[in-house]
Amino acid sequence: MIFECEGIGLSLGGRQILKDVSCRAQAGRITGLVGPNGAGKTSLFEVMCGRYTADRGKVTLDGKDITRALFHRRARAGLARTYQSPVVPGTLTVGETFRAARKSYAPFLSRHDAEWAARLVHLAVPWTTPAAALGAFDRRKLLLACLVMRRPKVLLMDEPASGLINAEIDELDLIIRKLVDEYAMGMILIEHRLELLSAVADDCVVLDLGEVIARGKPRDAFDDPRVRAAYFEGADA
């Protein structure tokens, strides 16, 4: 086990957001995190990465309790996170963005590390290109490469296929599988495209109204009557 959240409870503004939620990431495996809008998926990610502090429960990485650890300490310990919107520096080029990421904290990384990460995520654009001029998929690749070059143990990905076309989703599938299979990263993936989750996820956790209503293999979890009632029927309404 690399990373685990156990019995997480979270209240914001007097409202219960998460209730006794448990989720884990294992080396070389992908856990899908699914649920309708407002289910608590992103809030759980915020607890995992340290932006929110849970009211109850425990977060561990490599067997160490990081429940109260700050965001940057979790990053240094090997936890990385992407966001749903690929926001890149508006005034930097691709190369300058890589340099900022390489020098963000010690040990500082080399240009070789950035070049390796760029190849790994299939980012093939001139480094003099303004980051803001990149398309959505290349922005995602750039931000992912900035994380991957640190060789994280666990990667949290928040809807990485958002805004992508089918061919790009197929390429993303290959990138994700390579990160997990060849570099043994543990991954937790929020994704509304169930076909992508079915293709790449080893296990799945389904949330509704802040609670886990199903877990298991993706196809089994998606066939659960509670999931269909909460997620599929709600999405079709």
Helices and strands as residue ranges (DSSP letters): E 3-12, E 15-25, E 30-34, H 41-49, E 56-61, E 64-65, H 71-77, E 79-81, H 94-102, H 111-120, G 131-133, H 136-148, E 154-158, H 166-183, E 186-190, H 194-200, E 203-208, E 211-216, H 218-222, H 225-227, I 228-232, H 233-236
